[in-house]
Amino acid sequence: MHKAHTDPAIDRKVRSSLRYSLLDGAAFSIMLGSAESYFQAFAVFLKATVAQVGIVYTIPMFVASLIQLHASSLLRWFRSRKNLTVLAGALRSLLFLPLILVYYMGVARVWVLLGIICLYFALNYLPIPAWTSWMRDLVDENRRGAYFSRRNRISNLVALLGIIFAGLILEYFKVRPSLGFFIIFGVAMVGSIGSTIFLSLKYDAPYSEPPQDREGFFRFSIQMFRSNYGRFVLYNFALYFGVFFAGPFFVPYMLKDLGFSYLQFMISTSLVVLVKFITLPLWGELGDRYGNKKILVLASLFISILPFLWIAHRAFWWICLIQVTGGLVWAGFDISALNFAYDVLPSEKVTRHTSYLIFYRGLAIFIGGLVGGLVFHHFRLFGSTYYGNFFLSGVIRVLIAVPLLFFLKEERTVEHISYHDLMFKLMSVGPRRGLQLFLIGKAKPNGKDIQESPKSD
């Protein structure tokens, strides 16, 4: 799955780097499952209002996205994708020390929590463009779907275990939740340190961005609809706006309105990650074979109907069913969105243009959360402000985001398949031999078998 090099020494370093990247993803997911998944629950424990819980979810991501506009400049200053990424990871690890002490910070503790989470997301997001460019140079372009689905799958499994561990700890210490949060944030810090160490062991080739290829942010924004990647960014903006119109309110809905225990919250949250773990290999295989645009379209259609399902029933089993569906479709979106960007962008533009994508996603998260919060207390459906919010989120996704998908085009030459057949292939493939998934049959366009590229480690 690695890009082969004529120099045997570099070739070995690249192979080792891809293995370290798997370990980095696993360690990072310990942090993700044990801490980030419970930031809003921690805010609820600190007696934050629904509005405060919402901004704990949205403002940090917006602050982080603003920093993206300076990511390329920082990278030129560091002159190393590796150094920038490792430094950000090390600083992020230190943030867990004040996070553990937030409980003792008096009446301002919710706002202190917000500040710490802002720094946390800023340090998480800052190296993403550099990391994206770095991984593009390490992974063979014809096997990206397979490699990243494998990496994401391992990461999702570890995140799942982290979510379960944290949920059980909080349930065990439900009489003293503060102690439970101290423990899970301590474990998250260990995961962050481990991720940083594995990043430092990876090989990074010398990097420089040609001056003539440095397209400015404002020029990119003005001409956005003229390019395939620009339209992809617009689609992401519209989708994330719709998703985060309701996104900040699902956790308070479960913990406050439905009265879920920490155990029930853990189970419903972990189901998303579990299903991602199971289905990522399938999505990666489908994307490599049939192209990432079709996966984006299929996944986005289902993502658009998810908010309506939250209105249909309040039972715990129904919420779990929604989370299973969400895990399936978000797995397809995550892997296809990453690989679509890789397919569209030339290597010299990956860092800068990835920062633009992250900025517009962050802007959409902020605006979506802000507008959703403003509307929250003014629109009810079936007597519930939550239902009104979820309904409008679904409408935005269906009417604004989904139509933009059809302006995208597939960049690679891939095997043709109709959306009907792709849907059938997706639904006809299930867990086999434990958690291993495989495709049923081979399509034969033009009467000839498709020859798949040989697998390499």
C-alpha positions as CSV (number, residue, x, y, z in Angstrom):
1,M,0.0,0.0,0.0
2,H,3.0,2.3,0.2
3,K,4.6,4.3,-2.6
4,A,7.6,2.3,-3.8
5,H,11.0,4.0,-3.9
6,T,14.1,3.1,-5.8
7,D,16.2,3.7,-2.7
8,P,15.8,0.6,-0.5
9,A,16.6,2.5,2.7
10,I,13.8,5.1,2.0
11,D,11.5,2.3,0.9
12,R,11.9,0.6,4.3
13,K,11.3,3.9,6.1
14,V,8.1,4.4,4.2
15,R,6.9,0.9,5.0
16,S,7.7,1.4,8.7
17,S,6.0,4.8,8.6
18,L,2.7,3.4,7.5
19,R,2.8,0.9,10.4
20,Y,3.6,3.7,12.8
21,S,0.7,5.6,11.3
22,L,-1.6,2.8,12.3
23,L,-0.3,3.0,15.8
24,D,-0.6,6.8,15.8
25,G,-4.2,6.5,14.8
26,A,-4.9,3.9,17.5
27,A,-3.3,6.1,20.3
28,F,-5.1,9.2,19.0
29,S,-8.4,7.3,19.2
30,I,-7.8,6.4,22.8
31,M,-7.8,10.2,23.5
32,L,-10.8,10.6,21.2
33,G,-12.9,7.9,22.8
34,S,-12.0,8.7,26.4
35,A,-12.1,12.5,26.3
36,E,-13.4,14.2,23.2
37,S,-16.5,12.0,23.1
38,Y,-17.4,13.2,26.6
39,F,-16.6,16.9,26.4
40,Q,-20.3,17.8,26.2
41,A,-21.2,15.3,28.9
42,F,-18.6,17.0,31.1
43,A,-20.2,20.3,30.4
44,V,-23.6,18.9,31.3
45,F,-22.1,17.6,34.6
46,L,-20.7,21.1,35.3
47,K,-24.3,22.4,35.1
48,A,-23.9,24.1,31.7
49,T,-27.1,25.4,30.1
50,V,-28.2,23.9,26.7
51,A,-26.8,27.0,25.0
52,Q,-23.5,26.6,26.8
53,V,-23.3,22.9,25.9
54,G,-23.9,23.9,22.3
55,I,-21.1,26.4,22.1
56,V,-18.7,23.9,23.8
57,Y,-19.4,21.9,20.6
58,T,-19.2,24.6,18.0
59,I,-17.0,27.5,18.9
60,P,-13.8,25.4,19.5
61,M,-14.1,24.0,16.0
62,F,-14.6,27.4,14.5
63,V,-11.6,28.8,16.3
64,A,-9.6,25.9,15.1
65,S,-10.7,26.4,11.5
66,L,-9.6,30.1,11.6
67,I,-6.1,28.9,12.4
68,Q,-6.1,26.8,9.2
69,L,-5.7,30.0,7.1
70,H,-2.2,30.3,8.6
71,A,-1.3,26.6,8.4
72,S,0.6,26.9,5.1
73,S,2.6,29.8,6.5
74,L,3.5,27.9,9.6
75,L,4.5,24.9,7.6
76,R,6.9,27.1,5.5
77,W,8.3,28.5,8.7
78,F,8.8,25.0,10.2
79,R,10.0,23.5,6.8
80,S,8.9,20.1,8.1
81,R,5.5,18.5,8.1
82,K,6.7,16.2,10.8
83,N,8.0,18.9,13.2
84,L,4.8,20.9,13.0
85,T,2.6,17.8,13.6
86,V,4.7,16.5,16.5
87,L,4.9,19.9,18.3
88,A,1.1,20.3,18.0
89,G,0.6,16.8,19.5
90,A,3.0,17.6,22.4
91,L,1.3,20.8,23.3
92,R,-2.2,19.2,23.1
93,S,-1.0,16.5,25.6
94,L,-0.2,19.2,28.1
95,L,-3.8,20.6,28.0
96,F,-5.2,17.6,29.8
97,L,-3.6,18.8,33.0
98,P,-5.7,22.0,33.3
99,L,-8.7,20.1,31.9
100,I,-8.6,17.7,34.9
101,L,-8.7,20.7,37.2
102,V,-11.6,22.5,35.6
103,Y,-14.0,21.1,38.2
104,Y,-12.4,23.2,40.9
105,M,-12.5,26.5,39.1
106,G,-15.7,27.9,40.5
107,V,-18.6,29.7,38.7
108,A,-16.4,30.4,35.7
109,R,-15.6,26.7,35.1
110,V,-17.8,26.3,32.0
111,W,-16.1,29.2,30.3
112,V,-12.6,27.9,31.4
113,L,-13.6,24.5,29.9
114,L,-14.6,26.3,26.6
115,G,-11.2,28.0,26.5
116,I,-9.3,24.7,27.0
117,I,-11.4,22.9,24.4
118,C,-10.7,25.7,22.0
119,L,-7.0,25.2,22.4
120,Y,-7.4,21.5,22.2
121,F,-9.2,21.7,18.8
122,A,-6.8,24.3,17.5
123,L,-3.9,22.0,18.2
124,N,-5.8,19.1,16.7
125,Y,-6.7,20.9,13.5
126,L,-3.6,22.9,12.9
127,P,-1.4,20.0,11.6
128,I,-4.2,18.4,9.5
129,P,-3.1,20.0,6.2
130,A,0.5,19.1,6.8
131,W,-0.5,15.5,7.9
132,T,-2.7,15.2,4.8
133,S,0.1,16.1,2.5
134,W,2.5,13.9,4.4
135,M,0.3,10.8,4.1
136,R,-0.4,11.5,0.4
137,D,3.3,11.1,-0.2
138,L,3.5,7.8,1.7
139,V,0.4,5.9,0.4
140,D,0.1,4.5,-3.1
141,E,-2.7,6.3,-4.9
142,N,-4.4,3.1,-6.1
143,R,-4.6,1.7,-2.6
144,R,-5.7,4.7,-0.6
145,G,-9.2,3.4,0.0
146,A,-7.8,0.1,1.3
147,Y,-5.1,1.7,3.5
148,F,-7.2,4.4,5.0
149,S,-10.1,2.1,5.6
150,R,-7.8,-0.2,7.5
151,R,-6.3,2.7,9.5
152,N,-9.7,4.2,10.2
153,R,-11.0,0.8,11.1
154,I,-8.3,0.2,13.7
155,S,-8.8,3.7,15.0
156,N,-12.6,3.3,15.3
157,L,-12.2,0.0,17.2
158,V,-9.8,1.7,19.7
159,A,-12.1,4.7,19.9
160,L,-15.0,2.3,20.6
161,L,-13.1,0.7,23.4
162,G,-12.3,4.2,24.8
163,I,-15.9,5.2,24.7
164,I,-17.0,2.0,26.5
165,F,-14.2,2.3,29.0
166,A,-15.1,6.0,29.8
167,G,-18.8,5.2,30.0
168,L,-18.2,2.3,32.4
169,I,-15.9,4.5,34.5
170,L,-18.5,7.2,34.7
171,E,-21.3,4.8,35.5
172,Y,-19.1,3.2,38.2
173,F,-18.4,6.6,39.8
174,K,-21.9,8.0,39.2
175,V,-22.0,9.0,42.9
176,R,-18.7,10.9,42.4
177,P,-18.7,11.8,38.6
178,S,-15.8,14.2,39.1
179,L,-13.5,11.3,39.9
180,G,-14.7,9.4,36.8
181,F,-13.9,12.4,34.6
182,F,-10.4,12.8,36.2
183,I,-9.7,9.1,35.3
184,I,-10.9,9.2,31.7
185,F,-9.1,12.5,31.0
186,G,-5.9,11.0,32.4
187,V,-6.2,8.0,30.1
188,A,-6.8,10.4,27.2
189,M,-3.6,12.3,28.0
190,V,-1.7,9.0,27.8
191,G,-3.2,8.4,24.4
192,S,-2.3,11.8,23.2
193,I,1.3,11.3,24.3
194,G,1.5,7.9,22.6
195,S,0.1,9.4,19.3
196,T,2.8,12.1,19.4
197,I,5.6,9.5,19.9
198,F,4.5,7.4,17.0
199,L,4.3,10.5,14.8
200,S,7.9,11.4,15.7
201,L,9.0,7.9,14.5
202,K,7.6,8.4,10.9
203,Y,9.7,9.3,7.9
204,D,9.0,12.6,6.2
205,A,10.6,13.6,2.9
206,P,11.8,17.2,2.5
207,Y,8.8,19.4,1.6
208,S,8.4,22.7,-0.2
209,E,5.4,24.4,-1.8
210,P,6.3,26.0,-5.1
211,P,5.6,29.7,-4.9
212,Q,3.7,29.8,-8.2
213,D,1.2,27.2,-6.8
214,R,0.2,29.3,-3.7
215,E,-3.3,30.2,-4.5
216,G,-4.6,32.8,-2.0
217,F,-7.7,32.2,0.1
218,F,-9.7,35.0,-1.3
219,R,-8.9,34.1,-4.9
220,F,-9.9,30.5,-4.1
221,S,-13.1,31.6,-2.5
222,I,-14.1,33.9,-5.4
223,Q,-13.5,31.2,-8.0
224,M,-14.7,28.3,-5.9
225,F,-17.5,27.1,-8.1
226,R,-15.3,27.0,-11.2
227,S,-13.2,24.0,-9.9
228,N,-14.1,20.5,-9.0
229,Y,-12.4,20.9,-5.6
230,G,-14.0,24.2,-5.0
231,R,-17.4,22.7,-5.5
232,F,-16.4,19.9,-3.2
233,V,-15.6,22.5,-0.5
234,L,-19.0,24.2,-1.1
235,Y,-20.8,20.9,-0.7
236,N,-18.9,20.3,2.6
237,F,-19.9,23.7,3.8
238,A,-23.6,23.1,3.1
239,L,-23.6,19.6,4.6
240,Y,-21.8,20.6,7.8
241,F,-24.0,23.6,8.2
242,G,-27.0,21.3,8.1
243,V,-25.4,18.7,10.4
244,F,-24.3,21.1,13.1
245,F,-27.6,23.0,13.0
246,A,-28.7,20.1,15.2
247,G,-25.4,18.5,16.2
248,P,-24.8,20.4,19.4
249,F,-28.2,19.4,20.8
250,F,-28.1,15.6,20.5
251,V,-26.1,15.1,23.7
252,P,-28.3,17.3,25.9
253,Y,-31.4,15.7,24.3
254,M,-30.2,12.3,25.4
255,L,-28.9,13.2,28.8
256,K,-31.5,15.8,29.8
257,D,-34.7,15.3,27.8
258,L,-34.6,11.5,27.5
259,G,-32.9,11.1,30.8
260,F,-30.3,8.6,29.6
261,S,-27.8,7.3,32.2
262,Y,-24.1,7.4,31.4
263,L,-24.3,3.7,30.5
264,Q,-27.1,4.3,28.0
265,F,-25.3,7.3,26.6
266,M,-22.1,5.1,26.2
267,I,-24.0,2.3,24.5
268,S,-25.7,4.6,22.0
269,T,-22.5,6.5,21.3
270,S,-20.3,3.4,20.9
271,L,-22.7,1.9,18.4
272,V,-21.7,4.6,15.8
273,V,-18.1,3.7,16.2
274,L,-18.7,-0.1,16.2
275,V,-20.6,0.1,12.9
276,K,-17.9,2.3,11.4
277,F,-15.3,-0.3,12.4
278,I,-17.3,-3.1,10.7
279,T,-18.1,-1.3,7.5
280,L,-15.0,0.7,6.7
281,P,-13.3,-2.1,4.7
282,L,-16.4,-2.4,2.5
283,W,-16.6,1.4,1.9
284,G,-12.9,1.6,1.1
285,E,-13.2,-1.3,-1.4
286,L,-16.2,0.3,-3.1
287,G,-14.5,3.7,-3.3
288,D,-11.3,2.2,-4.9
289,R,-13.4,0.3,-7.4
290,Y,-16.3,2.5,-8.3
291,G,-15.0,6.0,-7.4
292,N,-15.5,8.3,-4.4
293,K,-18.2,10.5,-5.8
294,K,-20.8,7.7,-5.9
295,I,-20.0,6.8,-2.3
296,L,-20.4,10.5,-1.3
297,V,-23.8,10.7,-3.0
298,L,-25.1,7.5,-1.5
299,A,-23.8,8.3,2.0
300,S,-25.0,11.9,1.9
301,L,-28.6,10.9,1.0
302,F,-28.8,8.7,4.1
303,I,-27.1,11.4,6.3
304,S,-29.8,13.8,5.1
305,I,-32.7,11.6,6.5
306,L,-31.0,10.9,9.9
307,P,-32.5,13.9,11.7
308,F,-36.0,13.0,10.8
309,L,-35.5,9.6,12.4
310,W,-34.8,11.2,15.8
311,I,-38.4,12.6,15.7
312,A,-40.1,9.3,15.1
313,H,-39.6,7.7,18.5
314,R,-38.0,8.3,22.0
315,A,-37.3,4.7,23.0
316,F,-33.7,3.7,23.8
317,W,-33.7,0.9,21.3
318,W,-34.8,3.3,18.5
319,I,-32.0,5.8,19.3
320,C,-29.6,2.8,19.1
321,L,-31.0,1.9,15.7
322,I,-30.4,5.5,14.5
323,Q,-26.9,5.4,15.7
324,V,-26.2,2.1,13.9
325,T,-27.5,3.7,10.7
326,G,-25.4,6.8,11.3
327,G,-22.3,4.8,11.9
328,L,-22.8,3.0,8.5
329,V,-23.3,6.2,6.4
330,W,-20.8,8.4,8.2
331,A,-18.1,5.7,7.6
332,G,-18.8,5.9,3.9
333,F,-18.7,9.7,4.0
334,D,-15.5,9.9,6.0
335,I,-13.5,7.6,3.7
336,S,-14.8,8.9,0.4
337,A,-14.4,12.6,1.4
338,L,-10.8,12.1,2.3
339,N,-10.0,10.1,-0.8
340,F,-12.0,12.4,-3.1
341,A,-9.8,15.3,-2.0
342,Y,-6.7,13.3,-2.6
343,D,-7.9,12.4,-6.1
344,V,-8.7,16.0,-7.1
345,L,-5.7,17.9,-5.8
346,P,-2.1,17.8,-7.1
347,S,0.5,17.1,-4.5
348,E,1.8,20.7,-4.4
349,K,-1.7,22.0,-3.5
350,V,-2.7,19.5,-0.8
351,T,-1.6,21.4,2.2
352,R,-3.0,24.8,1.3
353,H,-6.3,23.6,-0.1
354,T,-6.9,21.2,2.7
355,S,-6.6,24.2,5.1
356,Y,-9.3,25.9,3.0
357,L,-11.6,22.9,3.3
358,I,-11.1,22.7,7.1
359,F,-11.8,26.5,7.4
360,Y,-15.1,26.3,5.5
361,R,-16.1,23.2,7.5
362,G,-15.3,25.1,10.7
363,L,-17.2,28.2,9.5
364,A,-20.2,26.0,8.7
365,I,-20.0,24.3,12.1
366,F,-20.0,27.7,13.8
367,I,-22.8,29.3,11.7
368,G,-24.9,26.1,11.8
369,G,-24.6,25.9,15.6
370,L,-25.2,29.6,16.1
371,V,-28.3,29.7,13.8
372,G,-29.6,26.4,15.3
373,G,-29.1,27.8,18.8
374,L,-31.0,31.0,17.9
375,V,-33.9,29.0,16.4
376,F,-33.9,26.4,19.1
377,H,-36.3,28.2,21.5
378,H,-38.5,29.7,18.8
379,F,-39.6,26.7,16.7
380,R,-41.4,23.6,18.1
381,L,-42.5,20.5,16.5
382,F,-44.9,18.1,18.3
383,G,-44.4,20.4,21.4
384,S,-40.6,19.9,21.4
385,T,-37.9,22.4,20.6
386,Y,-35.5,19.5,20.0
387,Y,-37.8,18.1,17.3
388,G,-38.1,21.4,15.6
389,N,-34.4,21.7,15.5
390,F,-33.9,18.2,14.1
391,F,-36.5,18.7,11.5
392,L,-35.0,21.9,10.2
393,S,-31.6,20.2,10.1
394,G,-32.9,17.5,7.8
395,V,-34.5,20.1,5.5
396,I,-31.3,22.0,5.2
397,R,-29.4,18.8,4.3
398,V,-31.9,17.7,1.7
399,L,-32.6,21.0,0.0
400,I,-29.2,22.7,0.1
401,A,-26.4,20.1,0.6
402,V,-27.5,17.1,-1.5
403,P,-28.1,19.1,-4.8
404,L,-24.5,20.3,-4.8
405,L,-23.2,16.7,-5.0
406,F,-24.3,16.5,-8.6
407,F,-21.9,19.3,-9.6
408,L,-18.9,17.1,-8.6
409,K,-17.2,14.8,-11.0
410,E,-15.0,11.7,-10.5
411,E,-11.4,12.4,-11.3
412,R,-10.1,8.8,-11.6
413,T,-11.0,6.2,-14.2
414,V,-13.2,3.8,-12.3
415,E,-15.5,0.9,-13.0
416,H,-19.0,2.1,-13.8
417,I,-22.0,1.1,-11.6
418,S,-25.4,2.5,-11.2
419,Y,-26.6,3.9,-7.9
420,H,-29.2,1.2,-7.7
421,D,-26.6,-1.6,-8.2
422,L,-24.2,0.1,-5.8
423,M,-27.0,0.2,-3.2
424,F,-27.8,-3.4,-3.8
425,K,-24.1,-4.4,-3.5
426,L,-23.9,-2.4,-0.2
427,M,-26.9,-4.1,1.3
428,S,-26.1,-7.5,0.1
429,V,-22.7,-7.6,1.9
430,G,-22.6,-8.2,5.6
431,P,-20.3,-9.4,8.4
432,R,-18.7,-12.7,7.4
433,R,-16.1,-14.7,9.2
434,G,-16.3,-12.5,12.3
435,L,-15.7,-8.9,11.4
436,Q,-14.3,-9.5,7.9
437,L,-16.3,-8.1,5.0
438,F,-16.0,-8.9,1.3
439,L,-17.8,-8.1,-1.9
440,I,-20.2,-10.5,-3.5
441,G,-19.2,-11.2,-7.1
442,K,-17.4,-9.1,-9.7
443,A,-19.1,-6.8,-12.1
444,K,-18.1,-7.2,-15.8
445,P,-18.4,-3.9,-17.7
446,N,-18.1,-4.4,-21.4
447,G,-17.9,-8.1,-20.9
448,K,-14.5,-8.1,-19.3
449,D,-13.4,-8.8,-15.8
450,I,-11.8,-5.9,-13.9
451,Q,-8.3,-6.6,-12.9
452,E,-7.6,-5.4,-9.4
453,S,-4.2,-4.1,-8.5
454,P,-2.1,-6.5,-6.4
455,K,-2.2,-5.9,-2.7
456,S,1.0,-4.9,-1.0
457,D,1.8,-4.4,2.7
